[in-house]
Amino acid sequence: MRMAKIYVHVGIYDLFDKFEFWQLKNDIETSILAVNLLAC
C-alpha cells in the first residue's frame, strides 16, 4: 500500500506535469483518487 502511494505521488507529478497540473494544486486528493482508479 505504501509503495503504491509513493508511486501515485510520483506518477501524479509526472502525469499532471503534462496537463499543466490540471487541478493538482486545488484537488490533490481527487487527483490521487483518479490515479488510483487508473492504477487499478
N, C-alpha and C positions, 0 to 999 in steps of 0.2 A: 504493500500500500504506500509506504513512504517513497519507495523508488518511483512509483507511478506518479506521485505528487510532484516529485522533483522533475521528472520527465515532462510533466504537464507545464510546470513553471517555465522550463527552458523552451518547450515547444511553443508556448504562448508568445514569448518574446520573439521567437524565430518566425512563427507564422504571422502574427499580427504586425510584425515589422513591415511585412509586405503590404498589409492592409492599412498602413499608416496608423497602427494602433487602434483600428476600428473604434471600439468604445472601451478599450482596455483600461484606460485611466479612470473611467467612471463606473465600469462594470467588470472589475477583475474577477469577482466571484462568478458572474454569469459566463465570462469567458472560460474560466476553469471548467465549469459545468459543460459548456459546449465542447471543449477539447476532450473531456472525459467521455462524452457521448460518442464523439468521433473515434476515440481510442477503443471503445467497446466494439 
